[in-house]
Every structure is written in structure tokens, then in C-alpha cells.
Amino acid sequence: MIKVNLLPVKRKKKAKPLPSFLLSTIAITIGVCFIMAYLAFFFSSRLTQKKEQFAANEKKIAELKEKIKAVDDFEKRNKTFKERSEIIEQLSRNKSVPVKILDEISTILPTGTWITAMTVSGDSVSLDGYGFTNTEIVNFVDNVKNSKTFTEVYLVESKSAEIEKVPVYVFKMTFKVKA
């Protein structure tokens, strides 16, 4: 026997399938959103890394500038020290020169003549002095010229003067010391 159901049955309607272009558009949109999110995350992390690297480089530059300043200060102090050391060495080498000059001059200085000032500059010597007579000054100049220690002797000036009512001659002379 055949059975027939006369009661209405609720049947589900079949959904219409979505068009394929709509599905592909949704998939592409979702893919582009993921790619954009990934790129935003990637570039923001790179930017953060670059900022950190920049800050580290700035710190390193500041440290290196301090080291450069310290090296420059050291070089300045070293240069000053070397200059002072050279001056001290030169003075120690030349400290006996004035003594030798005075010793030689004292042996050739005639009676009646005296030295008031002596200036030594390198190998050049300048003497100022007095003599009772012009002849004594000329004898002194001749003695200096005949000395084996001095060269290029030149009498710069010899003039008459009066010191405490005593007539004297004032003289100035220059010469060089042989090395």
C-alpha cells in the first residue's frame, strides 16, 4: 500500500550559491588585509630597530668624542711637555756658556775697564761697560778680537760721560762666541 503524507512539510530552501567572482573578491580582500597587516608590523618593527640603532650610534659617537677630546688634551700636554723639556735641555747645554764667556772676559779685561751689562742670545753677546780712558777700551776690544773664543767683534759705541763727577767713557760692543 502506498502511503501519502498530506501534512505540509517544511522544507529548507536551498541557498543560492554565491557567484564565484564574489568569493574570489572576498578571498583577495582578506589576503590583501593580511599582507598589509604583516607589512605594517614588519616596517614598524624595522623602524623601532633603526631608532634603537640610531640611539646606540649617538651614544657611541658621544663616547668617541670624549675619547678624541682626551687624546687631544693628551697631545697638547705632551707637546707642552716636549717644548719645556727641550728648553730645559737647551738651558742645561748652554748654562756653561755664560760662565765661559765671563771667565774669558775677566782674563782679558784691562785695569780701568769694567762691564756693567752682558746679554747672551744664542751665540751673540752684547756688552756694556765703562773705562777711564778710550785707550783702555780700545785695548779691551783688541784683546777680545785676539781671543780664540770670540769672533765678529764690533765696537758699537764709545762716548765720553761723567759719573759722580768722574770723567769716563761708556762703551757698547757685540761679538759672537765660537762653537
Helices and strands as residue ranges (DSSP letters): H 20-94, H 96-108, E 113-121, E 124-131, H 134-146, E 150-163, E 166-177
